[in-house]
Amino acid sequence: MSDEKSVTNLKFWGMLLTKYDGKDKFLRAIQNFARAGQYYVKQQDKDSELAKRLSLVQKALSLDRKAFRLCRWVDDPFQIMATLTTDEPAQLKLLNFLGKLNMMGFVIFDNALWVASNKVVLWNSAWIKSWAMFFRAWAALIQTIYALLKLRRIIDAFSKKGENEGKAITGNEKFQEATWDLYKVIFDVLTYVPAAGYDQKWFGIKMTDGAIGTAGGLSSLISLRKIFKKL
């Protein structure tokens, strides 16, 4: 990595945080680790002042990030249709299409939730949030299936090439990036499936804020890693 892209370089952080995705994932990491932190601190002291502060950080960043996403969905139809023009197999195209379609549904309802939360319009916030989480959870689940099949395809393609005999696939860049993508969406599932209430409906367990926040924070760090590499 060049000096300009070093995490110890202030110019690099300026490049990262002036990009929407970089700023959003950075704040998402703080938001989720604050959620996990306040949960674990409260386990030791229910009246902890630190836990209260962390809870305020989480809630403030959650609302702020909703504001950042206003009208974010306007470009989504074009991104969704672009999935149909790739050279991927039909199965992967369909999963990519459905994943992005559900993400658009999430962002639209998330925008509506920001409007309702700020009482710009007196809508039913709980109903809107349930639909937002429905779309986000299904987006994460579909993206996980997509990531698994894509990784499987890379492994199959690698094993068929005679010139790769004797080489470890772990050193293949495509394999590495696909693996990181899979880790990211798995952490997303652990973050958003409980938010939609499916942890209790499907598995009969309730994930704690500590587990959900940690998963969300790790997902954000993996996203930041990907953005780092593209700068």
C-alpha positions in Angstrom: 0.0 0.0 0.0 1.4 3.4 -0.9 2.1 6.1 1.7 -0.9 8.1 0.5 -3.2 5.2 1.3 -1.7 4.4 4.7 -4.1 4.4 7.6 -1.6 6.6 9.5 -1.8 9.3 6.8 -4.2 12.2 7.5 -4.6 12.9 3.8 -5.8 9.3 3.3 -8.5 9.7 6.0 -9.6 13.0 4.3 -10.0 11.1 1.1 -12.0 8.3 2.8 -14.3 10.5 4.9 -15.2 12.9 2.1 -16.8 10.0 0.2 -20.4 9.1 1.1 -19.7 5.3 1.4 -16.5 5.9 3.5 -18.2 8.3 5.9 -21.3 6.1 6.2 -19.4 2.9 7.0 -17.1 4.7 9.4 -20.1 6.1 11.3 -21.9 2.8 11.1 -18.9 1.1 12.7 -19.0 3.6 15.6 -22.8 3.3 15.9 -22.7 -0.5 16.1 -19.8 -0.7 18.5 -21.5 1.9 20.7 -24.5 -0.4 20.7 -22.5 -3.4 21.7 -20.5 -1.3 24.2 -23.5 0.0 26.0 -24.9 -3.5 26.3 -21.8 -5.0 27.8 -21.2 -2.0 30.2 -24.8 -2.3 31.4 -24.2 -5.9 32.3 -21.7 -4.7 34.8 -23.6 -1.6 36.0 -27.2 -1.0 35.0 -26.9 2.7 36.0 -23.6 3.3 34.2 -23.2 6.8 32.9 -20.9 5.5 30.2 -23.6 3.1 29.0 -26.1 6.0 28.7 -23.5 8.1 26.7 -22.9 5.2 24.4 -26.6 4.7 23.9 -27.0 8.4 23.0 -24.1 8.1 20.5 -25.8 5.1 18.9 -29.2 6.8 18.6 -27.7 10.0 17.3 -25.6 8.3 14.6 -28.6 6.1 13.6 -30.7 9.2 12.9 -27.9 11.1 11.2 -27.1 8.2 8.9 -30.8 8.1 7.9 -30.5 11.8 6.9 -27.4 10.9 4.7 -29.5 8.3 2.9 -32.3 10.6 1.9 -33.0 10.2 -1.8 -30.2 7.6 -2.0 -32.6 5.3 -3.8 -33.0 7.5 -6.8 -30.1 5.8 -8.5 -31.0 2.3 -7.4 -33.3 1.4 -10.4 -30.3 2.0 -12.7 -28.1 -0.2 -10.5 -30.7 -2.9 -10.3 -31.1 -3.0 -14.1 -27.4 -3.1 -14.5 -27.3 -6.5 -12.8 -29.0 -8.0 -15.8 -26.3 -6.9 -18.2 -23.4 -8.7 -16.5 -21.7 -11.8 -17.8 -22.7 -13.8 -14.7 -24.8 -17.0 -14.9 -28.6 -16.4 -14.8 -28.8 -17.7 -11.2 -26.3 -15.1 -9.9 -27.9 -12.4 -12.0 -31.3 -13.1 -10.4 -29.9 -13.1 -6.8 -27.9 -9.9 -7.4 -31.1 -8.3 -8.9 -33.2 -9.4 -5.9 -30.6 -8.3 -3.4 -30.4 -4.8 -4.9 -34.2 -4.6 -5.2 -34.6 -5.4 -1.5 -31.9 -2.8 -0.7 -33.9 -0.2 -2.6 -37.0 -1.1 -0.7 -35.1 -0.7 2.6 -33.7 2.7 1.6 -37.2 4.0 0.6 -38.8 2.9 3.8 -35.7 4.2 5.8 -36.2 7.6 4.2 -39.9 7.5 5.2 -38.8 6.5 8.8 -36.6 9.6 9.0 -39.5 11.8 7.9 -41.8 10.1 10.5 -39.1 10.1 13.3 -38.7 13.9 12.9 -42.5 14.4 12.8 -42.3 16.1 9.4 -45.3 13.9 8.5 -47.3 12.0 11.2 -46.8 8.5 9.8 -46.8 5.2 11.8 -43.1 4.9 12.6 -43.3 1.3 13.9 -45.1 0.1 10.8 -42.5 1.9 8.5 -39.6 0.5 10.5 -40.9 -3.1 10.3 -41.0 -2.8 6.5 -37.5 -1.2 6.4 -36.1 -4.1 8.5 -38.0 -6.7 6.4 -36.4 -5.5 3.2 -32.9 -5.1 4.8 -33.0 -8.6 6.4 -34.0 -10.2 3.1 -31.4 -8.2 1.2 -28.7 -9.6 3.6 -30.0 -13.2 3.2 -30.1 -13.0 -0.6 -26.7 -11.4 -0.7 -25.3 -14.2 1.4 -26.6 -16.8 -1.0 -25.2 -14.8 -3.9 -21.8 -14.5 -2.1 -21.7 -18.2 -1.4 -22.5 -19.2 -5.0 -20.0 -16.6 -6.4 -17.2 -18.0 -4.1 -18.1 -21.5 -5.2 -17.9 -20.5 -8.8 -14.4 -18.9 -8.3 -13.2 -22.1 -6.5 -14.5 -24.3 -9.4 -12.9 -22.1 -12.0 -9.6 -22.2 -10.2 -9.6 -25.9 -9.8 -10.2 -26.4 -13.6 -7.2 -24.5 -14.6 -4.2 -26.8 -15.2 -1.7 -24.0 -14.6 -2.9 -23.6 -11.0 -1.9 -27.1 -10.1 0.2 -27.0 -7.0 -0.9 -23.5 -6.1 -3.0 -22.6 -3.1 -6.3 -20.9 -3.9 -5.9 -18.8 -0.7 -3.3 -16.8 -2.6 -5.8 -15.9 -5.4 -7.0 -12.3 -5.2 -10.5 -13.0 -6.5 -10.9 -15.8 -3.9 -9.7 -13.5 -1.1 -12.1 -10.7 -2.1 -15.0 -13.0 -2.5 -14.3 -14.5 0.9 -14.3 -11.0 2.5 -17.6 -10.3 0.8 -19.0 -13.5 2.2 -17.9 -12.6 5.7 -19.4 -9.1 5.3 -22.9 -10.3 4.4 -22.9 -13.0 7.1 -22.3 -10.3 9.6 -25.1 -8.3 8.0 -27.4 -11.3 8.4 -26.5 -11.4 12.1 -27.2 -7.7 12.3 -30.5 -7.3 10.4 -32.3 -10.7 10.8 -32.7 -10.0 14.5 -33.7 -6.4 13.8 -36.6 -7.8 11.8 -37.5 -10.2 14.6 -36.6 -13.3 12.6 -34.1 -14.6 15.3 -37.1 -15.4 17.5 -39.6 -16.3 14.8 -37.2 -18.8 13.0 -34.8 -20.0 15.7 -36.6 -19.3 19.0 -33.7 -17.2 20.3 -33.2 -13.5 20.9 -29.8 -12.1 20.0 -28.5 -9.5 22.4 -27.5 -5.9 21.5 -24.0 -6.9 22.3 -23.9 -9.6 19.6 -25.9 -7.5 17.1 -23.7 -4.5 17.6 -20.5 -6.5 17.3 -21.7 -8.1 14.1 -22.7 -4.7 12.6 -19.4 -3.2 13.6 -17.4 -6.0 12.0 -19.4 -5.8 8.8 -18.7 -2.0 8.6 -14.9 -2.6 9.1 -14.9 -5.1 6.2 -16.8 -2.6 4.1 -14.2 0.1 5.0 -11.4 -2.3 4.0 -13.0 -2.6 0.6 -13.3 1.1 0.2 -9.6 1.5 1.3 -8.5 -0.7 -1.5 -10.4 1.3 -4.1 -9.1 4.7 -3.1 
